[in-house]
Amino acid sequence: MEFTREQYLELMTFGQVERPMFVELFGPLIGLEEEWGAQGASQEEIDMVAFDWDYVPIVHCGANTGARGGEKEQVLEDNDEFLLKRDFLGRTMKLAKGKATIALPLDYPVKDMDSWLKFKPMYSFCEERIDWNAVEAAKKGQSEGKLVVGSIPGGFDTPRQLLGDEMTCVAYFEQPEVIHDILATLLDTALKVYERVTEKLVPDQLSVHEDLAGKSGPMAGPRQIEAFMKPYFRPVWDLLESKGTKIFQMDTDGNVETVIESFLDCGLTCIYPMEPAAGMDVVELRKKFGKRLAMSGGIDKFAIGRGKEGIREELEYKMQPLMREGGMVFGLDHRIPNGTPLEDYRYYVELGREILGLPPREPGKQGWRRMAF
C-alpha cells in the first residue's frame, strides 16, 4: 500500500495510526536474486514488488549539504575479484565483486588541520548548493502526498570518511580542533542552505547517515556526542523544526542503545534499522524510551532462516500490541541475507500481514520502494 506523507507523518510522530506499516527497507543482499531464481521465484518476487509492501513515495528537497567537487574518479585495477579505484576524495577504494555493493577505503586523506583545510572548500557554503528547480518539484510533490526529505552529512560519518574510524576516535582527544572545524563547517553550510530552502519549502523529514556502531557498541560515546555532534545537529534541527519539519531520522547499524539518550538530546526523533544481531531490541527500547523514539526495521533478518517456528516467534514478539501504537515501521533490520529460502520469505510476508491485521496479498497488487532514506 502506498502511504501518503500525511499518513506517514502521523504514524512516525505517534499521531493517529490508521494501520501498521509493513515494509522491506533495503531489499536482497547481492547473490540472493540468483538463489531465488533457482528456487522458482517470479521476476516480480525478485524485484520485490510481488509482496505488495507498504511504502511512502519520497522526493528530495533540492538541498545539497554534503561534499561538492573533488578529484575525478579513476579506475586503478579491474579484475574478476575486485575493482580498485581512486574516489573524489583521493582515497583508494576496493570493491569485492560478487560479495559487496559498497567499496571500502584503503587510505584516508586527512591527517591534521593542514590537510583538512585543503578539503574544507568542498564542504563550505555556496549558492549553487540549492537546486531551485528541484525545490519547486519537491513542493509540487509534497502537495501530491509525497514525503519531502532533506539531509545533512553525518557528525561522525563525515570525519570517518576523511580520517578513518580509528583516527577519528583518536582525534577526539588529540586533535579536537580538527573535528570541531569539520563540524562547524557542516553546520554553517546546513544552516545557510536550509534558511534559504525553507523560504519556499519545508522538508517533512531531515535524514542523517552515521553507521557509528558495531556489535560491541558505538565508536563515539555520550561525551563525544555532547561535545562535538550536538553543537552541529541541534541548531540544524531547531531551525527546521521551527519551520514545521516533523522527523529527524538517523541511519546507523550496530548497537547504539547507550547513546540514544544523547541523540534524543540532539533532536533525533527516529533511528533505523535497529539490528537485533547487534543487541538492539525494539520492544525493550520502546519500553525504555516510549514515544520519544520512533523506529524502523527491528525484525531479525536471520530469523527467516530459522523455519516457520522461528519466524512466528520473532514476529509475534516484535509485532505485539505495544509496538502497534505508532512510531514503528515494521521491517527487516537490513538486507535479506543470502541463504534465505524463498518459501520461508513468503511465509514471513504472509504471517506478518496476518499478525498486523492487514489483508492477505492480492496477486494483482504490487508495490515496493526502498524505505532506507
Secondary structure, DSSP 8 states (H G I E B T S, - for coil): -B--HHHHHHHHTT---SS-EE--SS-B-TTHHHHHHHTT--HHHHTTGGG---B--EEE-SB--S-------EEEEE-SSEEEEE-TTS-EEEEETTT-SS-EES--S--SHHHHHHHHHHHS--GGGB-HHHHHHHHHHHHTT-EEEEEE--TTHHHHHHH-HHHHHHHHHH-HHHHHHHHHHHHHHHHHHHHHHTTT---SEEEEE---EETTEESS-HHHIIIIIHHHHHHHHHHHHHHT--EEEEEE-S--GGGHHHHHHTT--EEEE--GGGT--HHHHHHHHGGG-EEEEEE-TTGGGGHHHHHHHHHHHHTSGGGGSSSEEEEESSSB-TT--HHHHHHHHHHHHHHHT-----TT---------
